[in-house]
Amino acid sequence: MLITFKSPGGSDVVMFEKNARQLVGVLGKDADAPQGVVTVDQLPGAMAALDIAMAADHEIPPVSVNDEEDTEQAEAGVGFWQRAIPLRELLKRAMKGKVPVTWGV
């Protein structure tokens, strides 16, 4: 299933449910809720939480490539921080435009 993040401040961000739920949890919202909103007042805190999570994920050392199995893992992985970039951009634009961000199925 897909989850769409929307805001009048920017383009829609569409993600697979598993990845979107992880991001919603980082934003401080109920990851199991079918839909939700980050209000204008909540945007700075949500952005700060996302930045911290992205930085922590980005600092994880890369997988060492010692054998065939490690090579497959290194090639297959897209990090949390990479998946979070479009949502971060949407939050940034929403803050600038002073508009909320919503999500749902």
Biopython code that builds the backbone (N, CA, C, O; Angstrom):
import numpy as np
from Bio.PDB.StructureBuilder import StructureBuilder

atoms = [
    (1, "MET", "N", (0.835, -1.162, 0.000)),
    (1, "MET", "CA", (0.000, 0.000, 0.000)),
    (1, "MET", "C", (0.896, 1.246, 0.000)),
    (1, "MET", "O", (2.035, 1.204, 0.464)),
    (2, "LEU", "N", (0.376, 2.322, -0.513)),
    (2, "LEU", "CA", (1.115, 3.579, -0.581)),
    (2, "LEU", "C", (0.514, 4.610, 0.370)),
    (2, "LEU", "O", (-0.695, 4.633, 0.596)),
    (3, "ILE", "N", (1.358, 5.442, 0.910)),
    (3, "ILE", "CA", (0.953, 6.563, 1.765)),
    (3, "ILE", "C", (1.415, 7.836, 1.066)),
    (3, "ILE", "O", (2.533, 7.905, 0.556)),
    (4, "THR", "N", (0.544, 8.840, 1.048)),
    (4, "THR", "CA", (0.872, 10.107, 0.399)),
    (4, "THR", "C", (0.927, 11.223, 1.433)),
    (4, "THR", "O", (-0.011, 11.420, 2.205)),
    (5, "PHE", "N", (2.039, 11.949, 1.434)),
    (5, "PHE", "CA", (2.198, 13.144, 2.248)),
    (5, "PHE", "C", (1.839, 14.324, 1.358)),
    (5, "PHE", "O", (2.323, 14.423, 0.230)),
    (6, "LYS", "N", (0.982, 15.227, 1.864)),
    (6, "LYS", "CA", (0.516, 16.360, 1.065)),
    (6, "LYS", "C", (0.632, 17.656, 1.850)),
    (6, "LYS", "O", (0.535, 17.680, 3.077)),
    (7, "SER", "N", (0.842, 18.723, 1.107)),
    (7, "SER", "CA", (0.848, 20.054, 1.689)),
    (7, "SER", "C", (0.650, 21.064, 0.569)),
    (7, "SER", "O", (1.158, 20.879, -0.537)),
    (8, "PRO", "N", (-0.089, 22.133, 0.854)),
    (8, "PRO", "CA", (-0.195, 23.200, -0.144)),
    (8, "PRO", "C", (1.157, 23.850, -0.437)),
    (8, "PRO", "O", (1.305, 24.573, -1.423)),
    (9, "GLY", "N", (2.137, 23.589, 0.420)),
    (9, "GLY", "CA", (3.451, 24.192, 0.268)),
    (9, "GLY", "C", (4.358, 23.504, -0.734)),
    (9, "GLY", "O", (5.400, 24.055, -1.087)),
    (10, "GLY", "N", (3.992, 22.305, -1.208)),
    (10, "GLY", "CA", (4.882, 21.585, -2.115)),
    (10, "GLY", "C", (4.212, 20.403, -2.770)),
    (10, "GLY", "O", (3.025, 20.147, -2.566)),
    (11, "SER", "N", (4.982, 19.691, -3.553)),
    (11, "SER", "CA", (4.477, 18.526, -4.269)),
    (11, "SER", "C", (4.234, 17.354, -3.322)),
    (11, "SER", "O", (4.865, 17.248, -2.271)),
    (12, "ASP", "N", (3.311, 16.480, -3.710)),
    (12, "ASP", "CA", (3.028, 15.283, -2.931)),
    (12, "ASP", "C", (4.258, 14.381, -2.868)),
    (12, "ASP", "O", (5.052, 14.323, -3.806)),
    (13, "VAL", "N", (4.399, 13.682, -1.744)),
    (13, "VAL", "CA", (5.457, 12.693, -1.555)),
    (13, "VAL", "C", (4.757, 11.356, -1.316)),
    (13, "VAL", "O", (4.016, 11.201, -0.345)),
    (14, "VAL", "N", (4.995, 10.395, -2.204)),
    (14, "VAL", "CA", (4.358, 9.086, -2.125)),
    (14, "VAL", "C", (5.406, 8.053, -1.732)),
    (14, "VAL", "O", (6.492, 8.002, -2.310)),
    (15, "MET", "N", (5.062, 7.220, -0.729)),
    (15, "MET", "CA", (6.000, 6.207, -0.232)),
    (15, "MET", "C", (5.259, 4.907, 0.021)),
    (15, "MET", "O", (4.041, 4.880, 0.198)),
    (16, "PHE", "N", (6.039, 3.820, 0.034)),
    (16, "PHE", "CA", (5.496, 2.552, 0.481)),
    (16, "PHE", "C", (5.125, 2.694, 1.950)),
    (16, "PHE", "O", (5.784, 3.414, 2.701)),
    (17, "GLU", "N", (4.065, 2.004, 2.354)),
    (17, "GLU", "CA", (3.533, 2.137, 3.706)),
    (17, "GLU", "C", (4.587, 1.890, 4.788)),
    (17, "GLU", "O", (4.663, 2.644, 5.757)),
    (18, "LYS", "N", (5.389, 0.853, 4.632)),
    (18, "LYS", "CA", (6.399, 0.513, 5.645)),
    (18, "LYS", "C", (7.347, 1.693, 5.897)),
    (18, "LYS", "O", (7.629, 2.033, 7.046)),
    (19, "ASN", "N", (7.831, 2.307, 4.828)),
    (19, "ASN", "CA", (8.756, 3.423, 4.961)),
    (19, "ASN", "C", (8.057, 4.670, 5.499)),
    (19, "ASN", "O", (8.618, 5.394, 6.323)),
    (20, "ALA", "N", (6.841, 4.918, 5.035)),
    (20, "ALA", "CA", (6.092, 6.086, 5.491)),
    (20, "ALA", "C", (5.771, 5.987, 6.974)),
    (20, "ALA", "O", (5.879, 6.977, 7.698)),
    (21, "ARG", "N", (5.380, 4.810, 7.430)),
    (21, "ARG", "CA", (5.051, 4.618, 8.851)),
    (21, "ARG", "C", (6.278, 4.886, 9.734)),
    (21, "ARG", "O", (6.158, 5.461, 10.815)),
    (22, "GLN", "N", (7.439, 4.469, 9.268)),
    (22, "GLN", "CA", (8.670, 4.728, 10.014)),
    (22, "GLN", "C", (8.898, 6.241, 10.130)),
    (22, "GLN", "O", (9.244, 6.735, 11.203)),
    (23, "LEU", "N", (8.708, 6.962, 9.044)),
    (23, "LEU", "CA", (8.896, 8.411, 9.057)),
    (23, "LEU", "C", (7.866, 9.106, 9.933)),
    (23, "LEU", "O", (8.195, 10.045, 10.657)),
    (24, "VAL", "N", (6.620, 8.649, 9.872)),
    (24, "VAL", "CA", (5.565, 9.240, 10.707)),
    (24, "VAL", "C", (5.930, 9.092, 12.178)),
    (24, "VAL", "O", (5.739, 10.023, 12.960)),
    (25, "GLY", "N", (6.450, 7.935, 12.561)),
    (25, "GLY", "CA", (6.872, 7.725, 13.941)),
    (25, "GLY", "C", (7.983, 8.679, 14.350)),
    (25, "GLY", "O", (7.973, 9.205, 15.463)),
    (26, "VAL", "N", (8.934, 8.906, 13.466)),
    (26, "VAL", "CA", (10.031, 9.840, 13.744)),
    (26, "VAL", "C", (9.490, 11.257, 13.939)),
    (26, "VAL", "O", (10.020, 12.024, 14.743)),
    (27, "LEU", "N", (8.435, 11.599, 13.203)),
    (27, "LEU", "CA", (7.844, 12.932, 13.322)),
    (27, "LEU", "C", (7.092, 13.118, 14.643)),
    (27, "LEU", "O", (6.617, 14.212, 14.947)),
    (28, "GLY", "N", (6.988, 12.037, 15.424)),
    (28, "GLY", "CA", (6.305, 12.130, 16.706)),
    (28, "GLY", "C", (4.822, 11.854, 16.629)),
    (28, "GLY", "O", (4.069, 12.210, 17.536)),
    (29, "LYS", "N", (4.402, 11.228, 15.561)),
    (29, "LYS", "CA", (2.988, 10.922, 15.363)),
    (29, "LYS", "C", (2.758, 9.419, 15.498)),
    (29, "LYS", "O", (3.710, 8.639, 15.518)),
    (30, "ASP", "N", (1.489, 9.017, 15.591)),
    (30, "ASP", "CA", (1.124, 7.612, 15.696)),
    (30, "ASP", "C", (1.363, 6.932, 14.350)),
    (30, "ASP", "O", (0.653, 7.185, 13.377)),
    (31, "ALA", "N", (2.365, 6.073, 14.312)),
    (31, "ALA", "CA", (2.755, 5.410, 13.061)),
    (31, "ALA", "C", (1.674, 4.475, 12.538)),
    (31, "ALA", "O", (1.682, 4.135, 11.355)),
    (32, "ASP", "N", (0.744, 4.050, 13.387)),
    (32, "ASP", "CA", (-0.305, 3.131, 12.964)),
    (32, "ASP", "C", (-1.580, 3.838, 12.519)),
    (32, "ASP", "O", (-2.500, 3.192, 12.018)),
    (33, "ALA", "N", (-1.646, 5.147, 12.695)),
    (33, "ALA", "CA", (-2.836, 5.902, 12.295)),
    (33, "ALA", "C", (-2.961, 5.895, 10.770)),
    (33, "ALA", "O", (-1.961, 6.061, 10.072)),
    (34, "PRO", "N", (-4.166, 5.707, 10.250)),
    (34, "PRO", "CA", (-4.336, 5.671, 8.794)),
    (34, "PRO", "C", (-4.117, 7.021, 8.119)),
    (34, "PRO", "O", (-3.847, 7.090, 6.920)),
    (35, "GLN", "N", (-4.236, 8.081, 8.894)),
    (35, "GLN", "CA", (-4.005, 9.419, 8.358)),
    (35, "GLN", "C", (-3.634, 10.341, 9.505)),
    (35, "GLN", "O", (-3.825, 10.002, 10.673)),
    (36, "GLY", "N", (-3.109, 11.499, 9.169)),
    (36, "GLY", "CA", (-2.732, 12.427, 10.221)),
    (36, "GLY", "C", (-2.275, 13.757, 9.659)),
    (36, "GLY", "O", (-2.296, 13.992, 8.451)),
    (37, "VAL", "N", (-1.864, 14.619, 10.574)),
    (37, "VAL", "CA", (-1.445, 15.957, 10.189)),
    (37, "VAL", "C", (-0.300, 16.419, 11.088)),
    (37, "VAL", "O", (-0.258, 16.111, 12.279)),
    (38, "VAL", "N", (0.612, 17.157, 10.494)),
    (38, "VAL", "CA", (1.625, 17.903, 11.232)),
    (38, "VAL", "C", (1.200, 19.355, 11.091)),
    (38, "VAL", "O", (1.276, 19.932, 10.006)),
    (39, "THR", "N", (0.753, 19.941, 12.191)),
    (39, "THR", "CA", (0.256, 21.314, 12.145)),
    (39, "THR", "C", (1.420, 22.292, 11.947)),
    (39, "THR", "O", (2.588, 21.926, 12.083)),
    (40, "VAL", "N", (1.083, 23.505, 11.634)),
    (40, "VAL", "CA", (2.095, 24.542, 11.432)),
    (40, "VAL", "C", (2.942, 24.703, 12.700)),
    (40, "VAL", "O", (4.158, 24.873, 12.615)),
    (41, "ASP", "N", (2.307, 24.652, 13.864)),
    (41, "ASP", "CA", (3.036, 24.782, 15.130)),
    (41, "ASP", "C", (3.963, 23.600, 15.392)),
    (41, "ASP", "O", (4.982, 23.750, 16.065)),
    (42, "GLN", "N", (3.618, 22.425, 14.866)),
    (42, "GLN", "CA", (4.414, 21.221, 15.091)),
    (42, "GLN", "C", (5.546, 21.052, 14.076)),
    (42, "GLN", "O", (6.440, 20.233, 14.289)),
    (43, "LEU", "N", (5.524, 21.801, 12.993)),
    (43, "LEU", "CA", (6.518, 21.643, 11.929)),
    (43, "LEU", "C", (7.966, 21.790, 12.401)),
    (43, "LEU", "O", (8.792, 20.954, 12.034)),
    (44, "PRO", "N", (8.323, 22.814, 13.199)),
    (44, "PRO", "CA", (9.726, 22.929, 13.616)),
    (44, "PRO", "C", (10.212, 21.713, 14.407)),
    (44, "PRO", "O", (11.330, 21.247, 14.186)),
    (45, "GLY", "N", (9.401, 21.198, 15.316)),
    (45, "GLY", "CA", (9.784, 20.023, 16.089)),
    (45, "GLY", "C", (9.892, 18.779, 15.231)),
    (45, "GLY", "O", (10.795, 17.963, 15.412)),
    (46, "ALA", "N", (8.956, 18.639, 14.287)),
    (46, "ALA", "CA", (8.985, 17.491, 13.384)),
    (46, "ALA", "C", (10.234, 17.539, 12.509)),
    (46, "ALA", "O", (10.880, 16.514, 12.287)),
    (47, "MET", "N", (10.569, 18.711, 12.021)),
    (47, "MET", "CA", (11.760, 18.875, 11.182)),
    (47, "MET", "C", (13.023, 18.568, 11.983)),
    (47, "MET", "O", (13.933, 17.911, 11.477)),
    (48, "ALA", "N", (13.085, 19.035, 13.221)),
    (48, "ALA", "CA", (14.253, 18.770, 14.069)),
    (48, "ALA", "C", (14.402, 17.275, 14.337)),
    (48, "ALA", "O", (15.509, 16.741, 14.272)),
    (49, "ALA", "N", (13.292, 16.596, 14.638)),
    (49, "ALA", "CA", (13.335, 15.154, 14.894)),
    (49, "ALA", "C", (13.784, 14.396, 13.645)),
    (49, "ALA", "O", (14.572, 13.454, 13.735)),
    (50, "LEU", "N", (13.285, 14.806, 12.494)),
    (50, "LEU", "CA", (13.675, 14.159, 11.238)),
    (50, "LEU", "C", (15.151, 14.394, 10.946)),
    (50, "LEU", "O", (15.848, 13.475, 10.516)),
    (51, "ASP", "N", (15.633, 15.602, 11.172)),
    (51, "ASP", "CA", (17.054, 15.907, 10.953)),
    (51, "ASP", "C", (17.955, 15.044, 11.843)),
    (51, "ASP", "O", (18.986, 14.546, 11.392)),
    (52, "ILE", "N", (17.560, 14.874, 13.103)),
    (52, "ILE", "CA", (18.352, 14.056, 14.029)),
    (52, "ILE", "C", (18.380, 12.604, 13.554)),
    (52, "ILE", "O", (19.441, 11.978, 13.542)),
    (53, "ALA", "N", (17.230, 12.066, 13.165)),
    (53, "ALA", "CA", (17.160, 10.677, 12.695)),
    (53, "ALA", "C", (17.949, 10.485, 11.406)),
    (53, "ALA", "O", (18.617, 9.466, 11.229)),
    (54, "MET", "N", (17.874, 11.459, 10.510)),
    (54, "MET", "CA", (18.616, 11.371, 9.255)),
    (54, "MET", "C", (20.119, 11.403, 9.521)),
    (54, "MET", "O", (20.873, 10.635, 8.923)),
    (55, "ALA", "N", (20.553, 12.281, 10.409)),
    (55, "ALA", "CA", (21.978, 12.384, 10.721)),
    (55, "ALA", "C", (22.481, 11.098, 11.365)),
    (55, "ALA", "O", (23.572, 10.626, 11.046)),
    (56, "ALA", "N", (21.692, 10.535, 12.267)),
    (56, "ALA", "CA", (22.095, 9.294, 12.931)),
    (56, "ALA", "C", (22.215, 8.159, 11.929)),
    (56, "ALA", "O", (23.148, 7.359, 12.006)),
    (57, "ASP", "N", (21.289, 8.082, 10.996)),
    (57, "ASP", "CA", (21.333, 7.020, 9.991)),
    (57, "ASP", "C", (22.497, 7.236, 9.026)),
    (57, "ASP", "O", (23.141, 6.273, 8.608)),
    (58, "HIS", "N", (22.765, 8.458, 8.680)),
    (58, "HIS", "CA", (23.818, 8.781, 7.713)),
    (58, "HIS", "C", (25.208, 8.498, 8.289)),
    (58, "HIS", "O", (26.160, 8.297, 7.535)),
    (59, "GLU", "N", (25.330, 8.483, 9.603)),
    (59, "GLU", "CA", (26.625, 8.242, 10.239)),
    (59, "GLU", "C", (26.946, 6.767, 10.420)),
    (59, "GLU", "O", (28.049, 6.426, 10.846)),
    (60, "ILE", "N", (25.994, 5.881, 10.102)),
    (60, "ILE", "CA", (26.246, 4.447, 10.218)),
    (60, "ILE", "C", (27.318, 4.077, 9.200)),
    (60, "ILE", "O", (27.192, 4.434, 8.029)),
    (61, "PRO", "N", (28.376, 3.368, 9.615)),
    (61, "PRO", "CA", (29.439, 3.024, 8.673)),
    (61, "PRO", "C", (28.919, 2.128, 7.555)),
    (61, "PRO", "O", (28.038, 1.300, 7.788)),
    (62, "PRO", "N", (29.448, 2.280, 6.355)),
    (62, "PRO", "CA", (28.988, 1.453, 5.241)),
    (62, "PRO", "C", (29.298, -0.024, 5.477)),
    (62, "PRO", "O", (30.198, -0.381, 6.237)),
    (63, "VAL", "N", (28.531, -0.857, 4.809)),
    (63, "VAL", "CA", (28.729, -2.307, 4.909)),
    (63, "VAL", "C", (30.064, -2.655, 4.286)),
    (63, "VAL", "O", (30.382, -2.202, 3.187)),
    (64, "SER", "N", (30.852, -3.468, 4.996)),
    (64, "SER", "CA", (32.126, -3.897, 4.422)),
    (64, "SER", "C", (31.854, -4.962, 3.370)),
    (64, "SER", "O", (31.019, -5.845, 3.571)),
    (65, "VAL", "N", (32.547, -4.878, 2.273)),
    (65, "VAL", "CA", (32.337, -5.800, 1.163)),
    (65, "VAL", "C", (33.443, -6.847, 1.198)),
    (65, "VAL", "O", (34.513, -6.675, 0.615)),
    (66, "ASN", "N", (33.144, -7.950, 1.911)),
    (66, "ASN", "CA", (34.133, -9.018, 2.047)),
    (66, "ASN", "C", (33.777, -10.266, 1.258)),
    (66, "ASN", "O", (34.664, -11.033, 0.884)),
    (67, "ASP", "N", (32.516, -10.478, 1.004)),
    (67, "ASP", "CA", (32.112, -11.644, 0.240)),
    (67, "ASP", "C", (30.860, -11.331, -0.565)),
    (67, "ASP", "O", (30.370, -10.202, -0.542)),
    (68, "GLU", "N", (30.355, -12.296, -1.256)),
    (68, "GLU", "CA", (29.214, -12.091, -2.149)),
    (68, "GLU", "C", (27.974, -11.622, -1.392)),
    (68, "GLU", "O", (27.242, -10.763, -1.885)),
    (69, "GLU", "N", (27.726, -12.169, -0.208)),
    (69, "GLU", "CA", (26.543, -11.778, 0.568)),
    (69, "GLU", "C", (26.615, -10.307, 0.971)),
    (69, "GLU", "O", (25.621, -9.590, 0.868)),
    (70, "ASP", "N", (27.783, -9.852, 1.429)),
    (70, "ASP", "CA", (27.940, -8.449, 1.797)),
    (70, "ASP", "C", (27.749, -7.538, 0.593)),
    (70, "ASP", "O", (27.194, -6.447, 0.728)),
    (71, "THR", "N", (28.199, -7.966, -0.577)),
    (71, "THR", "CA", (28.040, -7.170, -1.791)),
    (71, "THR", "C", (26.572, -6.974, -2.114)),
    (71, "THR", "O", (26.158, -5.871, -2.472)),
    (72, "GLU", "N", (25.777, -8.030, -1.994)),
    (72, "GLU", "CA", (24.344, -7.918, -2.265)),
    (72, "GLU", "C", (23.681, -6.956, -1.292)),
    (72, "GLU", "O", (22.838, -6.156, -1.698)),
    (73, "GLN", "N", (24.047, -7.019, -0.010)),
    (73, "GLN", "CA", (23.473, -6.116, 0.973)),
    (73, "GLN", "C", (23.854, -4.670, 0.672)),
    (73, "GLN", "O", (23.007, -3.782, 0.773)),
    (74, "ALA", "N", (25.083, -4.418, 0.312)),
    (74, "ALA", "CA", (25.542, -3.060, 0.024)),
    (74, "ALA", "C", (24.840, -2.484, -1.198)),
    (74, "ALA", "O", (24.510, -1.299, -1.216)),
    (75, "GLU", "N", (24.608, -3.299, -2.212)),
    (75, "GLU", "CA", (23.966, -2.822, -3.430)),
    (75, "GLU", "C", (22.465, -2.635, -3.255)),
    (75, "GLU", "O", (21.864, -1.790, -3.918)),
    (76, "ALA", "N", (21.854, -3.421, -2.367)),
    (76, "ALA", "CA", (20.403, -3.401, -2.211)),
    (76, "ALA", "C", (19.912, -2.316, -1.259)),
    (76, "ALA", "O", (18.732, -1.966, -1.294)),
    (77, "GLY", "N", (20.783, -1.775, -0.410)),
    (77, "GLY", "CA", (20.331, -0.889, 0.647)),
    (77, "GLY", "C", (20.130, 0.553, 0.244)),
    (77, "GLY", "O", (21.005, 1.177, -0.357)),
    (78, "VAL", "N", (18.961, 1.075, 0.585)),
    (78, "VAL", "CA", (18.690, 2.501, 0.496)),
    (78, "VAL", "C", (18.453, 2.928, 1.928)),
    (78, "VAL", "O", (17.554, 2.416, 2.595)),
    (79, "GLY", "N", (19.249, 3.856, 2.396)),
    (79, "GLY", "CA", (19.190, 4.247, 3.790)),
    (79, "GLY", "C", (17.961, 5.065, 4.142)),
    (79, "GLY", "O", (17.316, 5.668, 3.285)),
    (80, "PHE", "N", (17.659, 5.064, 5.437)),
    (80, "PHE", "CA", (16.557, 5.868, 5.955)),
    (80, "PHE", "C", (16.720, 7.329, 5.543)),
    (80, "PHE", "O", (15.768, 7.970, 5.099)),
    (81, "TRP", "N", (17.946, 7.846, 5.699)),
    (81, "TRP", "CA", (18.178, 9.261, 5.398)),
    (81, "TRP", "C", (17.867, 9.574, 3.939)),
    (81, "TRP", "O", (17.409, 10.673, 3.628)),
    (82, "GLN", "N", (18.110, 8.628, 3.050)),
    (82, "GLN", "CA", (17.820, 8.853, 1.633)),
    (82, "GLN", "C", (16.313, 8.883, 1.385)),
    (82, "GLN", "O", (15.820, 9.692, 0.599)),
    (83, "ARG", "N", (15.595, 8.002, 2.055)),
    (83, "ARG", "CA", (14.143, 7.973, 1.888)),
    (83, "ARG", "C", (13.483, 9.202, 2.500)),
    (83, "ARG", "O", (12.403, 9.608, 2.071)),
    (84, "ALA", "N", (14.126, 9.789, 3.496)),
    (84, "ALA", "CA", (13.544, 10.926, 4.213)),
    (84, "ALA", "C", (13.720, 12.258, 3.483)),
    (84, "ALA", "O", (13.029, 13.227, 3.800)),
    (85, "ILE", "N", (14.608, 12.320, 2.537)),
    (85, "ILE", "CA", (14.905, 13.597, 1.863)),
    (85, "ILE", "C", (13.663, 14.257, 1.250)),
    (85, "ILE", "O", (13.453, 15.449, 1.478)),
    (86, "PRO", "N", (12.833, 13.542, 0.487)),
    (86, "PRO", "CA", (11.652, 14.216, -0.085)),
    (86, "PRO", "C", (10.692, 14.752, 0.981)),
    (86, "PRO", "O", (10.131, 15.836, 0.821)),
    (87, "LEU", "N", (10.503, 13.995, 2.072)),
    (87, "LEU", "CA", (9.623, 14.465, 3.135)),
    (87, "LEU", "C", (10.237, 15.676, 3.837)),
    (87, "LEU", "O", (9.523, 16.614, 4.192)),
    (88, "ARG", "N", (11.533, 15.661, 4.036)),
    (88, "ARG", "CA", (12.194, 16.806, 4.657)),
    (88, "ARG", "C", (11.981, 18.064, 3.815)),
    (88, "ARG", "O", (11.711, 19.142, 4.344)),
    (89, "GLU", "N", (12.107, 17.909, 2.509)),
    (89, "GLU", "CA", (11.900, 19.052, 1.601)),
    (89, "GLU", "C", (10.453, 19.559, 1.699)),
    (89, "GLU", "O", (10.215, 20.767, 1.703)),
    (90, "LEU", "N", (9.501, 18.637, 1.777)),
    (90, "LEU", "CA", (8.097, 19.042, 1.908)),
    (90, "LEU", "C", (7.869, 19.774, 3.234)),
    (90, "LEU", "O", (7.174, 20.790, 3.268)),
    (91, "LEU", "N", (8.448, 19.266, 4.323)),
    (91, "LEU", "CA", (8.321, 19.950, 5.611)),
    (91, "LEU", "C", (8.935, 21.350, 5.559)),
    (91, "LEU", "O", (8.370, 22.306, 6.091)),
    (92, "LYS", "N", (10.075, 21.455, 4.923)),
    (92, "LYS", "CA", (10.758, 22.753, 4.796)),
    (92, "LYS", "C", (9.889, 23.753, 4.038)),
    (92, "LYS", "O", (9.769, 24.909, 4.443)),
    (93, "ARG", "N", (9.291, 23.309, 2.948)),
    (93, "ARG", "CA", (8.426, 24.201, 2.163)),
    (93, "ARG", "C", (7.151, 24.553, 2.918)),
    (93, "ARG", "O", (6.649, 25.673, 2.820)),
    (94, "ALA", "N", (6.629, 23.583, 3.674)),
    (94, "ALA", "CA", (5.433, 23.850, 4.467)),
    (94, "ALA", "C", (5.730, 24.883, 5.556)),
    (94, "ALA", "O", (4.906, 25.755, 5.830)),
    (95, "MET", "N", (6.902, 24.781, 6.171)),
    (95, "MET", "CA", (7.287, 25.775, 7.179)),
    (95, "MET", "C", (7.388, 27.159, 6.558)),
    (95, "MET", "O", (6.922, 28.147, 7.125)),
    (96, "LYS", "N", (7.997, 27.211, 5.395)),
    (96, "LYS", "CA", (8.151, 28.502, 4.714)),
    (96, "LYS", "C", (6.793, 29.107, 4.358)),
    (96, "LYS", "O", (6.584, 30.312, 4.502)),
    (97, "GLY", "N", (5.879, 28.265, 3.896)),
    (97, "GLY", "CA", (4.550, 28.743, 3.520)),
    (97, "GLY", "C", (3.559, 28.796, 4.677)),
    (97, "GLY", "O", (2.423, 29.240, 4.505)),
    (98, "LYS", "N", (3.988, 28.342, 5.862)),
    (98, "LYS", "CA", (3.137, 28.316, 7.051)),
    (98, "LYS", "C", (1.836, 27.555, 6.792)),
    (98, "LYS", "O", (0.735, 28.038, 7.057)),
    (99, "VAL", "N", (2.017, 26.326, 6.254)),
    (99, "VAL", "CA", (0.881, 25.452, 5.965)),
    (99, "VAL", "C", (1.172, 24.065, 6.545)),
    (99, "VAL", "O", (2.336, 23.689, 6.682)),
    (100, "PRO", "N", (0.132, 23.301, 6.887)),
    (100, "PRO", "CA", (0.350, 21.978, 7.477)),
    (100, "PRO", "C", (0.733, 20.920, 6.434)),
    (100, "PRO", "O", (0.640, 21.141, 5.227)),
    (101, "VAL", "N", (1.163, 19.773, 6.946)),
    (101, "VAL", "CA", (1.449, 18.607, 6.117)),
    (101, "VAL", "C", (0.511, 17.492, 6.603)),
    (101, "VAL", "O", (0.426, 17.220, 7.800)),
    (102, "THR", "N", (-0.186, 16.858, 5.663)),
    (102, "THR", "CA", (-1.063, 15.742, 6.006)),
    (102, "THR", "C", (-0.570, 14.481, 5.343)),
    (102, "THR", "O", (0.226, 14.542, 4.405)),
    (103, "TRP", "N", (-1.034, 13.330, 5.817)),
    (103, "TRP", "CA", (-0.720, 12.067, 5.162)),
    (103, "TRP", "C", (-1.896, 11.129, 5.299)),
    (103, "TRP", "O", (-2.722, 11.251, 6.203)),
    (104, "GLY", "N", (-1.944, 10.200, 4.384)),
    (104, "GLY", "CA", (-2.993, 9.195, 4.418)),
    (104, "GLY", "C", (-2.850, 8.238, 3.247)),
    (104, "GLY", "O", (-2.008, 8.406, 2.365)),
    (105, "VAL", "N", (-3.710, 7.227, 3.278)),
    (105, "VAL", "CA", (-3.683, 6.185, 2.251)),
    (105, "VAL", "C", (-4.261, 6.730, 0.957)),
    (105, "VAL", "O", (-4.330, 6.011, -0.039)),
]
sb = StructureBuilder()
sb.init_structure("model")
sb.init_model(0)
sb.init_chain("A")
sb.init_seg("    ")
for serial, (resi, resn, name, xyz) in enumerate(atoms, 1):
    if name == "N":
        sb.init_residue(resn, " ", resi, " ")
    sb.init_atom(name, np.array(xyz, "f"), 0.0, 1.0, " ", f" {name:<3s}", serial, name[0])
structure = sb.get_structure()
